[in-house]
Amino acid sequence: MGKQINFYIHKELELEFFNYLKKNNYILFIKKNIRPTN
């Protein structure tokens, strides 16, 4: 049971990390291509 909880925590951290990277990549992308999207 403890291992399962650790697994879930790890997955959550992974998701947070990927979201962080995605956000940063998106910001870099916007900085490179400064164009209105709408």
A tleap script that builds the chain and sets N, CA, C and O, in Angstrom:
source leaprc.protein.ff14SB
mol = sequence {
  NMET GLY LYS GLN ILE ASN PHE TYR ILE HIE
  LYS GLU LEU GLU LEU GLU PHE PHE ASN TYR
  LEU LYS LYS ASN ASN TYR ILE LEU PHE ILE
  LYS LYS ASN ILE ARG PRO THR CASN
}
set mol.1.N position { 0.833 -1.198 0.000 }
set mol.1.CA position { 0.000 0.000 0.000 }
set mol.1.C position { 0.878 1.264 0.000 }
set mol.1.O position { 0.627 2.198 -0.761 }
set mol.2.N position { 1.895 1.283 0.848 }
set mol.2.CA position { 2.803 2.426 0.878 }
set mol.2.C position { 3.473 2.633 -0.466 }
set mol.2.O position { 3.657 3.764 -0.916 }
set mol.3.N position { 3.838 1.519 -1.107 }
set mol.3.CA position { 4.493 1.625 -2.415 }
set mol.3.C position { 3.544 2.240 -3.437 }
set mol.3.O position { 3.957 3.038 -4.279 }
set mol.4.N position { 2.275 1.865 -3.358 }
set mol.4.CA position { 1.293 2.381 -4.304 }
set mol.4.C position { 1.148 3.900 -4.134 }
set mol.4.O position { 1.073 4.641 -5.114 }
set mol.5.N position { 1.111 4.346 -2.878 }
set mol.5.CA position { 0.998 5.783 -2.605 }
set mol.5.C position { 2.215 6.509 -3.168 }
set mol.5.O position { 2.078 7.561 -3.793 }
set mol.6.N position { 3.398 5.956 -2.950 }
set mol.6.CA position { 4.617 6.571 -3.482 }
set mol.6.C position { 4.551 6.648 -5.000 }
set mol.6.O position { 4.986 7.630 -5.601 }
set mol.7.N position { 4.005 5.606 -5.613 }
set mol.7.CA position { 3.872 5.569 -7.068 }
set mol.7.C position { 2.989 6.715 -7.541 }
set mol.7.O position { 3.312 7.406 -8.507 }
set mol.8.N position { 1.876 6.904 -6.851 }
set mol.8.CA position { 0.963 7.975 -7.246 }
set mol.8.C position { 1.604 9.348 -7.067 }
set mol.8.O position { 1.453 10.226 -7.917 }
set mol.9.N position { 2.315 9.528 -5.967 }
set mol.9.CA position { 3.008 10.797 -5.727 }
set mol.9.C position { 4.014 11.040 -6.850 }
set mol.9.O position { 4.121 12.151 -7.370 }
set mol.10.N position { 4.743 9.998 -7.217 }
set mol.10.CA position { 5.737 10.113 -8.281 }
set mol.10.C position { 5.066 10.521 -9.591 }
set mol.10.O position { 5.568 11.387 -10.307 }
set mol.11.N position { 3.928 9.892 -9.903 }
set mol.11.CA position { 3.197 10.214 -11.132 }
set mol.11.C position { 2.751 11.673 -11.103 }
set mol.11.O position { 2.861 12.378 -12.106 }
set mol.12.N position { 2.252 12.122 -9.965 }
set mol.12.CA position { 1.818 13.520 -9.828 }
set mol.12.C position { 2.980 14.462 -10.103 }
set mol.12.O position { 2.834 15.439 -10.837 }
set mol.13.N position { 4.141 14.166 -9.511 }
set mol.13.CA position { 5.316 15.014 -9.702 }
set mol.13.C position { 5.728 15.025 -11.164 }
set mol.13.O position { 6.110 16.062 -11.706 }
set mol.14.N position { 5.646 13.853 -11.804 }
set mol.14.CA position { 5.988 13.758 -13.220 }
set mol.14.C position { 5.074 14.655 -14.034 }
set mol.14.O position { 5.535 15.382 -14.914 }
set mol.15.N position { 3.782 14.606 -13.746 }
set mol.15.CA position { 2.815 15.433 -14.469 }
set mol.15.C position { 3.108 16.907 -14.252 }
set mol.15.O position { 3.079 17.696 -15.196 }
set mol.16.N position { 3.392 17.279 -13.009 }
set mol.16.CA position { 3.719 18.670 -12.698 }
set mol.16.C position { 4.930 19.102 -13.515 }
set mol.16.O position { 4.947 20.186 -14.099 }
set mol.17.N position { 5.943 18.237 -13.548 }
set mol.17.CA position { 7.179 18.545 -14.263 }
set mol.17.C position { 6.923 18.724 -15.752 }
set mol.17.O position { 7.423 19.665 -16.367 }
set mol.18.N position { 6.136 17.809 -16.333 }
set mol.18.CA position { 5.845 17.902 -17.765 }
set mol.18.C position { 5.026 19.143 -18.077 }
set mol.18.O position { 5.253 19.801 -19.092 }
set mol.19.N position { 4.066 19.469 -17.203 }
set mol.19.CA position { 3.270 20.685 -17.406 }
set mol.19.C position { 4.173 21.901 -17.357 }
set mol.19.O position { 4.021 22.829 -18.152 }
set mol.20.N position { 5.117 21.895 -16.417 }
set mol.20.CA position { 6.083 22.997 -16.282 }
set mol.20.C position { 6.888 23.144 -17.565 }
set mol.20.O position { 7.053 24.250 -18.078 }
set mol.21.N position { 7.388 22.030 -18.080 }
set mol.21.CA position { 8.174 22.071 -19.312 }
set mol.21.C position { 7.333 22.557 -20.478 }
set mol.21.O position { 7.783 23.363 -21.292 }
set mol.22.N position { 6.095 22.054 -20.550 }
set mol.22.CA position { 5.208 22.457 -21.633 }
set mol.22.C position { 4.967 23.956 -21.590 }
set mol.22.O position { 5.003 24.632 -22.619 }
set mol.23.N position { 4.719 24.475 -20.379 }
set mol.23.CA position { 4.465 25.900 -20.216 }
set mol.23.C position { 5.691 26.692 -20.673 }
set mol.23.O position { 5.564 27.677 -21.401 }
set mol.24.N position { 6.872 26.258 -20.245 }
set mol.24.CA position { 8.102 26.972 -20.611 }
set mol.24.C position { 8.347 26.910 -22.114 }
set mol.24.O position { 8.743 27.904 -22.723 }
set mol.25.N position { 8.112 25.740 -22.714 }
set mol.25.CA position { 8.297 25.612 -24.155 }
set mol.25.C position { 7.324 26.516 -24.890 }
set mol.25.O position { 7.664 27.113 -25.911 }
set mol.26.N position { 6.117 26.612 -24.367 }
set mol.26.CA position { 5.095 27.462 -24.974 }
set mol.26.C position { 5.526 28.923 -24.914 }
set mol.26.O position { 5.382 29.665 -25.886 }
set mol.27.N position { 6.061 29.329 -23.754 }
set mol.27.CA position { 6.539 30.707 -23.592 }
set mol.27.C position { 7.693 30.980 -24.559 }
set mol.27.O position { 7.731 32.029 -25.202 }
set mol.28.N position { 8.629 30.041 -24.662 }
set mol.28.CA position { 9.756 30.218 -25.586 }
set mol.28.C position { 9.256 30.315 -27.020 }
set mol.28.O position { 9.743 31.122 -27.811 }
set mol.29.N position { 8.275 29.476 -27.340 }
set mol.29.CA position { 7.694 29.466 -28.683 }
set mol.29.C position { 7.065 30.827 -28.989 }
set mol.29.O position { 7.238 31.368 -30.081 }
set mol.30.N position { 6.345 31.367 -28.028 }
set mol.30.CA position { 5.705 32.678 -28.206 }
set mol.30.C position { 6.767 33.761 -28.383 }
set mol.30.O position { 6.618 34.656 -29.214 }
set mol.31.N position { 7.836 33.674 -27.598 }
set mol.31.CA position { 8.902 34.673 -27.702 }
set mol.31.C position { 9.552 34.621 -29.080 }
set mol.31.O position { 9.907 35.656 -29.645 }
set mol.32.N position { 9.706 33.412 -29.620 }
set mol.32.CA position { 10.324 33.265 -30.944 }
set mol.32.C position { 9.393 33.788 -32.035 }
set mol.32.O position { 9.815 34.530 -32.923 }
set mol.33.N position { 8.135 33.398 -31.960 }
set mol.33.CA position { 7.165 33.803 -32.988 }
set mol.33.C position { 6.181 34.779 -32.372 }
set mol.33.O position { 5.094 34.393 -31.940 }
set mol.34.N position { 6.567 36.035 -32.335 }
set mol.34.CA position { 5.689 37.016 -31.709 }
set mol.34.C position { 4.635 37.429 -32.727 }
set mol.34.O position { 4.828 38.353 -33.517 }
set mol.35.N position { 3.531 36.726 -32.682 }
set mol.35.CA position { 2.398 36.944 -33.582 }
set mol.35.C position { 1.135 36.745 -32.767 }
set mol.35.O position { 1.103 35.862 -31.910 }
set mol.36.N position { 0.103 37.524 -32.999 }
set mol.36.CA position { -1.159 37.237 -32.315 }
set mol.36.C position { -1.738 35.923 -32.841 }
set mol.36.O position { -1.756 35.679 -34.047 }
set mol.37.N position { -2.205 35.090 -31.929 }
set mol.37.CA position { -2.738 33.788 -32.348 }
set mol.37.C position { -4.178 33.906 -32.827 }
set mol.37.O position { -4.631 33.096 -33.637 }
set mol.38.N position { -4.909 34.918 -32.328 }
set mol.38.CA position { -6.330 35.045 -32.722 }
set mol.38.C position { -6.460 35.945 -33.937 }
set mol.38.O position { -7.569 36.176 -34.419 }
savepdb mol mol.pdb
quit
